[in-house]
Amino acid sequence: MNKKLIKIDGRIKKIKQELLSLEEMRPGSISAQRRLRGGAYLQLTYAYKGKPMSEYVRPENMDKVVRQLAVYKKFKELTREWVGLSIERSKLVMGK
């Protein structure tokens, strides 16, 4: 059991370090939309504080927004893993 705790603690420490290295992030997804009269545009949609949000994305900002979305996805993956490890650790410590 002690080896398992050490392994969990080590992974949690690495997750914390990875979280500290993350840069700008934002939730959501980008989709191409079409106007009835006119051309296409890019739209970012997401939920924030329980409210649906939508923003236009200028083509010159597309790469930056895509990077921010990827960072947010990584943030969610890391925090989900951290919570899972914390639950596992708690069960080991409490003997369940």
C-alpha positions in Angstrom: 0.0 0.0 0.0 2.8 2.4 0.8 4.3 2.0 -2.7 1.0 2.8 -4.2 0.7 6.0 -2.1 4.2 7.1 -3.1 3.3 6.5 -6.8 0.0 8.4 -6.4 1.7 11.3 -4.6 4.4 11.5 -7.3 1.8 11.7 -10.1 -0.1 14.4 -8.2 3.1 16.4 -7.9 3.7 16.1 -11.6 0.1 17.1 -12.4 0.5 20.2 -10.2 3.7 21.1 -12.1 2.0 20.7 -15.4 -0.9 22.9 -14.3 1.5 25.6 -13.3 3.0 25.6 -16.8 -0.3 26.1 -18.6 -0.8 29.4 -20.4 -3.9 31.2 -21.7 -7.0 29.0 -22.0 -10.6 29.2 -22.8 -13.4 26.7 -23.0 -15.6 26.0 -26.0 -15.5 25.0 -29.6 -15.2 26.7 -32.9 -17.5 26.1 -35.8 -17.8 27.6 -39.3 -21.1 29.4 -39.8 -22.8 30.9 -42.9 -24.8 34.1 -43.1 -28.0 34.1 -45.2 -26.5 36.8 -47.3 -22.8 36.8 -47.4 -19.8 34.7 -46.5 -18.8 32.3 -43.8 -17.5 33.3 -40.4 -16.0 31.4 -37.4 -18.0 31.2 -34.1 -16.8 30.2 -30.7 -19.4 28.8 -28.4 -19.0 27.9 -24.7 -20.8 28.1 -21.4 -19.5 30.3 -18.6 -21.1 30.7 -15.2 -24.0 28.6 -16.4 -24.8 30.8 -19.4 -24.3 30.0 -23.0 -21.9 32.3 -24.8 -21.0 32.9 -28.4 -18.3 35.0 -30.0 -17.1 35.7 -33.5 -13.5 34.7 -34.2 -11.5 36.7 -36.7 -9.6 34.5 -39.1 -6.3 36.1 -37.9 -7.1 35.0 -34.3 -8.0 31.5 -35.2 -4.7 29.9 -34.4 -4.5 31.6 -31.0 -8.0 30.6 -30.1 -7.4 27.0 -31.1 -4.3 26.9 -28.8 -6.3 28.3 -26.0 -9.0 25.6 -26.5 -6.3 22.9 -26.4 -4.8 24.3 -23.2 -8.3 24.3 -21.6 -8.8 20.7 -22.7 -5.4 19.8 -21.1 -6.4 21.6 -17.9 -9.6 19.6 -17.7 -7.8 16.3 -18.3 -5.2 17.1 -15.6 -7.7 18.2 -13.0 -9.9 15.1 -13.7 -6.9 12.9 -13.2 -5.9 14.7 -10.0 -9.4 14.3 -8.6 -9.4 10.6 -9.4 -6.0 10.1 -7.9 -7.1 12.0 -4.8 -10.1 9.8 -4.4 -8.0 6.7 -4.8 -5.4 8.0 -2.3 -8.1 8.9 0.2 -9.6 5.3 0.0 -6.1 3.8 0.6 -5.4 6.0 3.6 -8.8 5.4 5.2 -8.6 1.7 4.5 -11.5 1.3 2.1 
